[in-house]
Amino acid sequence: MTTTSSISSEEAAAKAAAVWPQTLVGAGVLLTGLGLAYGALDISSDAGYGGVGPNFLPWLTAIVLMICGVFILWEARSGGFRELDPPTGAERAFWPGFVWVSAGLLINAAVITSLGFILSCTLCYVMAVQGLRRATGQPSGAPRTWLVDIVTGLLISAPVFWTFTQFLAINLPGLTSTGWF
């Protein structure tokens, strides 16, 4: 009987130790929402196109973050994340994958004005996916895999570009001056 109670007390101690990081995450989300709300106070509320002012989205985001933060705090303080799966990752970080993803982001920032939004974001996507594939041990060097990644990157970045430039009238760098690429 002593063994059973010591196991349950060890499990209880481990669970109690796991509550603090979860509480910190909830507090961080709540504080981020509060900070965004504080910043939104300085944004004009004059109605713009469609009757929505420029402060609408920051306020909406701040409110949603604050609600999520409160729920995360409540969940953490009432027993922790109960449906949390055990960690499945490696014990150590996979640095080559980190380098691939980081290089993709940095190269995107460096070439977006010369290559345009679509091609630079496609390049960023391809490099990030290559890093993630390598980190999970998936095959990544085959020409077909590269082609699939390039096509997928184009299929994601092109509609985003066209949505921002044609429908929202937000200027993004294009490869040509036609506004369509």
URNORDA-V764824 format. One line per field, one symbol per residue. ss: DSSP state (h for helix, s for strand, l for the rest). phi: phi as a letter, one per 20 degrees, with the letter a starting at -180 (. if undefined). burial: I if it has 9 or more other ideal C-beta (glycine too) atoms within 8 Angstrom, else O. Layout:
# URNORDA-V764824
ss: ???
phi: ???
burial: ???
This chain:
# URNORDA-V764824
ss: lhhhhhhhhhhhhhhhhhhhhhhhhhhhhhhhhhhhhhhhllllllslhhhlsllhhhhhhhhhhhhhhhhhhhhhhlllllllllllllllllhhhhhhhhhhhhhhhhhhhhhlhhhhhhhhhhhhhhhhhhhhllllllhhhhhhhhhhhhhhhhhhhhhhhhhllllllllllllll
phi: .ffffffffffffffffffffffffffffffffffffffffeefdgfdfmmdefeffffffffffffffffffffffdpnffdffffdfffdfefffffgfffffffgffdffeenfffffffffffffffffffenffcefgfffffffffgffeffffgfffeeddldfcfdfdefndb
burial: OOOOOOOOOOOOOOIOOIIOOIIOIIIIIIIIIIOIIOIIOOIOOOOOOOOOIIIOOIIOIIIIIIIIIIIIIIIIOOOIOOOOOOOOOOOOOIOIIIIIIOIIIOIIOOIIOOIIIIIIIIIIIIIIIIIIIIIOOOOOOOOOIIOOIIOIIIOIIIOIIIIIIOOOOOOOOIOOOOOOO
